[in-house]
Amino acid sequence: DTLGTINYNRLRIGVGSEFGKGKQVDYVLGEWSEEEGAQLKERLHKLDALIRSFVLSGVAITMNQFNGT
């Protein structure tokens, strides 16, 4: 409502699909395994670069650079 439009860019980060039907909430809100925690630490530098690109370079460049990585 504040923006006066529903058309704005959103930054979404996927969570995968390793959950059964109707179990997405449990998957998203569940505890991380040790392996997932280690992967997160490894990827924080990429997340920082992704956010900077999104803000400074825009959606198209960011999508081309980061989608699928």
C-alpha positions as CSV (number, residue, x, y, z in Angstrom):
1,D,0.0,0.0,0.0
2,T,2.8,2.4,0.9
3,L,4.4,2.1,-2.5
4,G,1.1,2.5,-4.3
5,T,1.9,-0.4,-6.6
6,I,2.4,-4.1,-6.5
7,N,5.0,-3.9,-9.3
8,Y,8.4,-3.8,-7.6
9,N,11.5,-6.0,-7.7
10,R,11.9,-8.7,-5.1
11,L,15.0,-10.6,-4.1
12,R,14.1,-14.2,-3.4
13,I,16.5,-17.0,-2.5
14,G,15.4,-20.5,-3.0
15,V,15.3,-23.2,-0.4
16,G,15.3,-26.3,-2.7
17,S,12.7,-28.9,-3.0
18,E,13.8,-31.7,-0.7
19,F,10.6,-31.9,1.2
20,G,7.4,-33.9,0.8
21,K,4.1,-32.5,-0.3
22,G,2.7,-30.2,2.4
23,K,6.0,-30.3,4.4
24,Q,7.5,-27.0,3.1
25,V,6.9,-25.2,6.3
26,D,8.7,-27.9,8.3
27,Y,11.5,-27.9,5.8
28,V,11.9,-24.1,5.8
29,L,11.6,-23.6,9.6
30,G,13.4,-26.8,10.6
31,E,16.9,-27.1,12.0
32,W,19.9,-27.1,9.6
33,S,22.1,-30.1,9.4
34,E,25.8,-29.7,9.9
35,E,26.3,-30.0,6.2
36,E,23.8,-27.3,5.4
37,G,25.3,-25.0,8.0
38,A,28.8,-25.5,6.4
39,Q,27.3,-24.8,2.9
40,L,25.7,-21.6,4.2
41,K,29.1,-20.3,5.6
42,E,30.7,-21.1,2.2
43,R,28.0,-19.1,0.3
44,L,27.7,-16.0,2.4
45,H,30.3,-14.2,0.3
46,K,28.2,-15.0,-2.8
47,L,25.1,-13.7,-1.1
48,D,26.9,-10.4,-0.3
49,A,27.9,-10.0,-3.9
50,L,24.3,-10.9,-5.1
51,I,22.7,-8.3,-2.9
52,R,25.2,-5.6,-4.0
53,S,24.5,-6.4,-7.6
54,F,20.8,-6.4,-7.1
55,V,20.9,-2.9,-5.5
56,L,23.6,-1.3,-7.7
57,S,23.3,-3.0,-11.1
58,G,19.6,-4.0,-11.2
59,V,17.6,-7.1,-11.7
60,A,18.6,-8.2,-15.3
61,I,22.3,-8.1,-14.6
62,T,21.9,-9.9,-11.3
63,M,19.7,-12.6,-12.8
64,N,22.2,-13.2,-15.6
65,Q,25.1,-13.4,-13.1
66,F,23.6,-15.4,-10.3
67,N,20.7,-17.6,-11.5
68,G,21.4,-21.2,-11.3
69,T,24.6,-20.8,-9.2
